[in-house]
Amino acid sequence: MSDADDTPRLPDPAEMEITPGRPSFWRNLSPVWLVPVLAVAVSVGIAWRSYAERGTLITIAFENAAGVSAGETEIRYRDVSIGVAESVAFTADLSQVIVSARIDNTAAEALSSEAQFWVVRPQVSAQGISGLNTVLSGVYIEAALNPDAQPDGSRSFVGQDRAPLLMPGRRGTLITLHAPDGNRLTPGAPVLFRGVQVGQIEEPRLLPGAEGVAVDAFIEAPHDQRLSTAARFWDTSGFSVSLNTSGLRLSVGNLASILTGGIAFDSVGTDGEAISRETVFELYSDEDTARAASTSVVAPDRLRIAAEFDGSVQGLTSGAVVRYRGVRVGEVAGIAARQVDMGPAPLVRMQAVLSLDPAAFGLREATTPEQLENYLETLVASGLRARLAAQGVFSTSLVVELVEVENADPDRILHPEDGPSVIPSAPSDLSDLTTSAQGLIRRVTDLPIEQVLDQAVSLMEAAETLLADESTRAAPGAVVALVDDIGALVGSDQMQALPGEVQSTVAEFRAILQDFQQQRAIETLVDTMTSVQTLTANVDAATTEVPALISEIRRVVGRVGDLDAEGLVTAATELMQTTDEFLGLEGTRSLPPALTRALDEVQAALAELRQSGIVEGVNQTLTSARSAADSIATATQDLPALAERLNALVTQAEGLVAAYGARSPVNEEALATLREARDAARAFAQLARTLERSPNSILFGR
Amino acid sequence: MAHARTSQPVLTARAAGLLGCRVCGRANPGDAHHCARCGGALSGPSGLQGVLAWLFAGLVVYIPANTYPMLRTSLLGHTTESTILGGAIDLAHHGSWGVAAIVFVASILIPVAKFAVIGYLALAVHRGWPLQGRTRFHLYEAVEFIGRWSMIDVFVVAILAALVRFNLAASIAPGIAAISFALSVVFTMLAALSFDPRLIWRAADKDTA
């Protein structure tokens, strides 16, 4: 386009192309530019807000992050979302899952190291069903923040496996309970005070040394004011039935307690003192025990010390008494095995943890366990040792004794790093006791009971056979008849006259002896005496034959008296055998018939005697015998003198022989003869005396 | 210029110092401010400032439209957020290639093409790049035509958000990106509107001159 075109045309075109001086940039700016400026402002605003509101990055380490997904899993506090998990990753060693999450700045500002995080999953437990909403929405991470805690800028946390029972920031008191086992201690189980739930328990944990379990219980404010040293805790789980003099008693806890277990407490008395965080209570098995206990507080000043034993601790139980000089000073808190030697062949010893009460040692109550341990150190230095002992003679239960062993090797209390101090132990004499008991039992077992029984049975059989024999049965009747006959015979006049006859016989005898004396027929006398002695000896032998059995029995009884079980039994066996043999002998068997026969014969003889008038003859004989006996009596009276004389004679003879100087066989024989004569005289004197005392003994034996 | 229907150049209104009324079409003196016949406001080509401003605003809001989630879908308590491009990729991953293509074309390709075309036209006019005026006009017409269909994404989001409201089971809420995208579409439409096609011809005339 050109303005130089000079075409004569109207109207003239204006100078369109001429623009008067470019106005300033700002003047030329269209107001429409405000729109992009606003758009930029808004975009930047949105971006800034997003950036500012994206929250603070925190990391939570979980053992297991099942269900947690990056960008979706929420972090919630009091069920309000405060953030979202941003990434889920592992630690370098794959030992944990690190969940990185952005949480609201307001929440982040309140974060302290007390904050706890856990993954909420659907859970069905005895307490109910929780986390059901997570079935649809997926898991979320619940946060528990303590509003009271001072924020300390913590950004890394360790996630919990489950919801903490003790939420941070809840007011109350945490106490510790000691129980023998955790069987009925379910985490979350209620703590009841007169039937009202005032708290709950946490997970039981094992105490070091295996002496039971400890469980923390949280008592919510303001109920925790009811806690004092007078409080007694007991297990209410389940129900109990007791039958005693007051009748049948059924106690049932509340339903939740039955399902989940639970503990209850009450104050016994009002003199309890305030408790501290360190106060540990004993958890009793039932209410009665709890109320009867003198104190529920586990003595804080108890000394826990271990004793190690080489051998078996069978019979030693938790709660067994620990004695010192016979006084109970504590109890066994637990028993465990512990490796004490790290050598190639590890040595394992049984370890009993003793809980010792300083007060029981007579030390002041204020004594600390350390002071008691020091005291024990000095005792150990002077020979104090722990030793296993039987609870009683017939008890298999064991107790631990603290005894002072004499001449003990120097020892001291060990202080291992991983457990309680160890008091040296002394070998117990339980093993010997066991051995001897075993020996006793073995010997009892080895006793020939069956043999004895067999013997007894055969004895019984023999006795039965003997008794069943008709002749045996007949014997008593025959004896009675004989006695009757004898009675009749003795009662007869002739027999009554007999003593007189005998006396006269003796007198005659005496006369004879006088004749003898007068005739100085010593040789004859000696012969007579010899025969008399032989007779006497025969009589003696006859009398001693039957009593052999009695002496045997006496011997056996004597051995029985020795209280030797074996000997007793052996002797009894022998006795049985002897008796058995005796009874089994043909002679014994035939004894009753023979006896009966003899008795019959005697009876018959007596009857014959009585009937046939032989008694008269006897009387005559006796009359002569009486005269003889008279002589004998005289002689007997003279006998001592005779013996004296004989003695003198012997002495003289000896002297005579000694005078001869040599002991020739003739002399010896003469001497022996003389001694025999002396003995015979003595025996004859004896016989005479016996006859004087009981004339009929010659008939019936002594 | 290959168009040689007349060898004699025609006197244009602009060359004659006249200004056409865009309402009734009457030619008015160049210095007149109002149409002598209909009284409509007369203005020459306003330049490229408005186009550029709207285009820039559209570009600015197009950034959050793509970076922020378009839809927040809660299905059984499970909430997912998806951006435009992420949604298209997800659809493609699930095998819905057709739908993915539609979403991609409607939400990514066309807006970007619009920015490119408007920007090109503005720059071409401003810098006087050589191109046939008619081709440029076709481009312009295409942009204007397609502009009204660019809201398809926004419509979908609006309909879904209104229909799918089953509380816990399923619910869909628009994200920031939906608003940003809508704004972006509006701004690009305004940019296209504020582009005066007369500038194309003027530039073409200048080329032919």
Chai-1 contact restraints between the chains, C-beta under 6 A:
chainA,res_idxA,chainB,res_idxB,connection_type,confidence,min_distance_angstrom,max_distance_angstrom,comment,restraint_id
A,M1,B,A209,contact,1.0,0.0,6.0,A-B,restraint_1
A,P13,B,G17,contact,1.0,0.0,6.0,A-B,restraint_2
A,A14,B,G17,contact,1.0,0.0,6.0,A-B,restraint_3
A,S30,B,Q49,contact,1.0,0.0,6.0,A-B,restraint_4
A,S30,B,G50,contact,1.0,0.0,6.0,A-B,restraint_5
A,V32,B,G50,contact,1.0,0.0,6.0,A-B,restraint_6
A,V32,B,A53,contact,1.0,0.0,6.0,A-B,restraint_7
A,W33,B,A53,contact,1.0,0.0,6.0,A-B,restraint_8
A,V35,B,A53,contact,1.0,0.0,6.0,A-B,restraint_9
A,V35,B,A57,contact,1.0,0.0,6.0,A-B,restraint_10
A,P36,B,A53,contact,1.0,0.0,6.0,A-B,restraint_11
A,P36,B,F56,contact,1.0,0.0,6.0,A-B,restraint_12
A,P36,B,A57,contact,1.0,0.0,6.0,A-B,restraint_13
A,A39,B,A57,contact,1.0,0.0,6.0,A-B,restraint_14
A,A39,B,V60,contact,1.0,0.0,6.0,A-B,restraint_15
A,A39,B,V61,contact,1.0,0.0,6.0,A-B,restraint_16
A,V40,B,V60,contact,1.0,0.0,6.0,A-B,restraint_17
A,S43,B,V60,contact,1.0,0.0,6.0,A-B,restraint_18
A,S43,B,P64,contact,1.0,0.0,6.0,A-B,restraint_19
A,I46,B,P64,contact,1.0,0.0,6.0,A-B,restraint_20
A,L136,B,L76,contact,1.0,0.0,6.0,A-B,restraint_21
A,L136,B,G77,contact,1.0,0.0,6.0,A-B,restraint_22
A,S137,B,G77,contact,1.0,0.0,6.0,A-B,restraint_23
